[in-house]
Amino acid sequence: MAKEVKISIRNLHKAFGKKKVLNGVDLDVEAGKSLVVIGGSGTGKSVLIKCIQGLLIPDMGSIKIDDAETVGAKGNKLKDFHSKMGMLFQGGALFDSLSVWENVAFSLLENKKVAREKAKVEAIRVLRQVGLAPDVADLSPSELSGGMQKRVGLARAIITKPEIIFFDEPTTGLDPIMADVINDLIVESAKGLGATTLTITHDMASVRKIADKVAMLYKGKIIWQGTVKEMDKTDNPYVQQFINGCSQGPIKVEV
């Protein structure tokens, strides 16, 4: 039985001036599954996500969501694609001028024009889901710890019940225990929604906790993909060097 593909990427290219960032990416994300893309800093992981979201226009290639081409989509068609997506940003990316609940309910208030009272009730419900008490709702983001800010960011990502959720370095800046808590919440939230998730990270603890499949991006191409078990057993020298954090190997880091 063929597995349903939610996101299909073929021959994706993106350059900035003479710098080729994506150089022929081919990648499938199965519906309801968690794909984690690993790779060093500057390998194009964030650019890949931005192309899928339509925030960057690729120079060449195809990105299909539910078999519909997204490259070049405009207006209502692009809005329809965006309505399927949620995003947890690397730094939380919360609005300091808004309260916690307004941050969580931002899409309900701005895009769906939900009444404020109703939006607040929904925001508090989702905050509970990620382990935050209702009294957090009226605080400002600056009053929260880094771990709490990540939880608020996760609540904002899932409040619209998206079909696809992107996680950009979800555990950056967190201690190992809080990182594990966030990883657990990511798994629970995605499974609860039946969502398809695409995560970019270099945190191998995150990879092992949340990935159904892993893909490695290097020099603008996917050079390896497989399960976590296959990742640990592979003799691919690039993957081995990366997951073991070795300075010696085929990946040369410019100092």
Summary of the structure (lengths in Angstrom):
residues: 255
radius of gyration: 18.5
end to end distance: 48.1
largest distance: 56.9
contacts: 814
relative contact order: 0.17
helix: 39%
strand: 25%
